[in-house]
Amino acid sequence: MERNDMVYQTYLEILRRELISAMGCTEPVALAYCAAVARATLGALPDRITVEASGNIIKNVKSVVVPNTGGQRGIAAAVCIGALAGDEHAGLEVLAHVCKEEREGLVSYMGGTPVEVKPLISENLLDMIVTVYNGTSSAKVRIANEHTRIVLIEKDGRTLQESDVRQEVKTDGEPDYDLLTVEKIWDFACTCHLEDVRDILDRQIEQNTAIAEEGLRKDYGANIGKVLLKIGNDVRTRAKAYAAAGSDARMNGSELPVVICSGSGNQGLTASMPVIVYAEELHANREKLYRALLISTLVTIHAKSGIGRLSAYCGAVSAGAGAGCGIAYLLGGNERDIAHTIVNALAITSGIVCDGAKSSCAAKIATAVETGIFGYEMYRNGQQFYAGDGLVVKGVENSIENFGRLARIGMRGTDEEIIRLMTEDA
């Protein structure tokens, strides 16, 4: 693929847009960012806060530890630390520079700052409105569809910024994700000028490896990564363990950043750590690792783009398939191997549901990685799922579209029931 090709440049823009750093689970961090921008707009520390949030935001914030809060969970902790100490210019690293005094002052601030949480009825699964008050003055900020996509800013009832909230409306400069195909991903990964992606991929390797190692060193959540390494130490087990350990850490309060993918740190870890572990085991050179990561990352984004940022469908499934493809490349696989790896993996684990961000995400990640690797092993051993096997149809792109439709449309009722079950006793 030529450098001046439109598809080549689009893929570069997708990678720059998707592979960004975030500290903490992206949903509570998005709330913290929303609150930080609202406080900056207000120009004063809020004395009360109102939060309106879609069901999927409530689901994903309920059980996860918010970084730099001393281990606190939930919406109130997220918006209060954002309002008190968040950097409104830092996006998903809004909480990266909270100092010790601010962290220690959070309990007192929360105790004196009422936070009202209301469900937000919205067609957008990712949607939040944070309104902050100080005396008679107020400021309102709304984020929708993407974790840092601000669609409304108001100050004392006056609109300062507003854009279309509908998901199907693209923002200025948004790349065309419809150009993603398995054939073109393979071509791009094999021919990409590595100087165009080196900085992005080096950051992905460095940050995600660091938090995975932290998860294996310390006590986080259910310690899925550690449990896996007690079972075995072969490369396949290590691939699952390192991805899971990164999730162990980030779901339970680690303050280390993660390079996310498809809006999710867990998906970022799932798409990268197994490939990094296999590359080390195989003594692959840096160029081989880069190209394997390009395949894994872009396949993950491709499989997830038809689903949306949030749904009832566990995003680790798409990322596990991506990881299987990156590993297939390291083991000598070709484009055909990768296409069959995707179909085989999606056919097995697409029933895993997302019931919010929490410790068990690490175990789902390990399962998804195992399935991605197994999807390749199936095809390498002359086995595959054929059109008519459940949702599998002829052609990898058609199968990806089918599984995306299952997640986006078919699981809407499942999503509503999950949210109802998770919030009815809250």
Salt bridges, closest charged atoms under 4 A:
GLU13 OE1 - ARG16 NH1 3.60
GLU18 OE1 - ARG309 NH1 3.28
GLU27 OE2 - HIS147 NE2 2.45
GLU88 OE1 - ARG39 NH2 2.84
GLU88 OE2 - HIS89 NE2 3.34
ASP127 OD2 - ARG142 NH2 2.70
GLU146 OE2 - ARG17 NH2 2.84
ASP164 OD2 - ARG166 NH2 2.72
GLU174 OE1 - ARG17 NH2 3.94
ASP176 OD1 - LYS170 NZ 3.52
GLU195 OE2 - ARG3 NH2 3.02
ASP196 OD1 - ARG3 NH2 2.99
ASP202 OD1 - ARG286 NH2 2.99
GLU214 OE1 - ARG217 NH2 3.55
GLU214 OE1 - LYS218 NZ 3.59
GLU281 OE1 - ARG238 NH2 2.72
GLU287 OE2 - ARG291 NE 3.11
ASP355 OD1 - LYS358 NZ 2.50
ASP355 OD1 - LYS364 NZ 2.77
GLU370 OE2 - ARG236 NH2 2.97
GLU370 OE1 - LYS240 NZ 3.11
GLU377 OE2 - ARG380 NH2 3.08
GLU397 OE1 - HIS302 NE2 2.66
ASP415 OD1 - LYS59 NZ 2.98
GLU417 OE1 - ARG420 NH2 2.44
